[in-house]
Amino acid sequence: MSGEGKVVCVTGASGYIASWLVKQLLQLGYTVQATVRDPNDPKKTEHLLALDGAKERLHFFKASLLEEGSFDFAVDGCDGVFHTASPVLLSSNVSKADVVDPALKGTLNVLRSCAKVPSIRRVILTSSTAAVLFNGKPLTPDVTVDETWFLIRLFVRNQRCVDVLTLWYMLGKTLAEKAAWKFSEENRINMVAINPSMVIGPLLQPTLNKSVKPILNLVKVTFDQPAARILFISIYTCEHILKYAILFCDASYGGLFDAGVKIPCETYRWVDVRDVAKAHIQAFENPTACGRYCLIERVVNHFGIFKILRGLYPDLNPPEEYSEEKASEPTHRVSKERRQSLGITYIPLEVSLKDTVESLKEKNLINA
């Protein structure tokens, strides 16, 4: 479908997913009103201004997630709004105010601005499988995850529930999406949620994003056996906690969660950033689109990921714990019905991993 003559807003436009979304929207002929925290920061805008069509159809607006009314000018006159902006930077001193408040308040502030504009026919919310996966059901081979799931709680070794307030990212995404559904229903806003899993693929933005960093670390440090062992312990066992890997061979995760949190599954769910961006546009353009759409190309444990990477790059040394048998262990399933109904197709994981590594090489983050 052509976007010629249509105006849309993309919040958090300098981000990983949003940058690809802006690129694809411009390619389709849309005029894009992009929000960033600082339009004068070249790190946020230069890669977007270099896109085809940007000179004629890309306009920047300064906006803050925590400032009510901040998005009024950006969404004014738009046919649709893609709300991708959300804080993802987590560290040892992370607090509710750093993550949950911007996610929740920011989403409601964007929707309040949208409610003032009658021309907006649909809002697309970028949520996450972090708001879906962990509803108390075990993630076993006979379980199929679908869009009806919502995060409820995590479990500790003694089977007592822990307060997810210690897991700010998951909580922020979950509360933001639930609040968005409530607000959109009360204010008759046509909203669709996109729930991607671990997002990888080539980078448009100049800075390394959190979801790609595990691939960078894996490729860089698997030439060193001890470091590789640390990597696998620190990164892959925490994936069920949040969409973006936040543990990178250091102790920055201290205090994020109680020491008793049980790790139920060393498994990732993967999807390509280009498919995520495309799904946002399909959800906007398809008049029958509604509800939530989980985007997961494949469910693979960390040994399976290494097996693919080593097939692409034979010089990679396996980590000490690597096992061919474990690389093929069965995992939980994901329902395909919803995404197929929208016509969403996926780039194979092997291609996504290859393109991710090559992109990191181009940015001189990996020695060619």
Beta strands, then each sheet from edge to edge (+ up, - down):
strand 1: 7-11
strand 2: 31-36
strand 3: 58-62
strand 4: 80-83
strand 5: 122-126
strand 6: 144-145
strand 7: 154-155
strand 8: 161-162
strand 9: 191-196
strand 10: 198-200
strand 11: 267-272
strand 12: 291-295
strand 13: 298-301
strand 14: 333-334
sheet 1: 3+ 2+ 1+ 4+ 5+ 9+ 12+
sheet 2: 6+ 14+
sheet 3: 7+ 8-
sheet 4: 10+ 11+ 13-
end
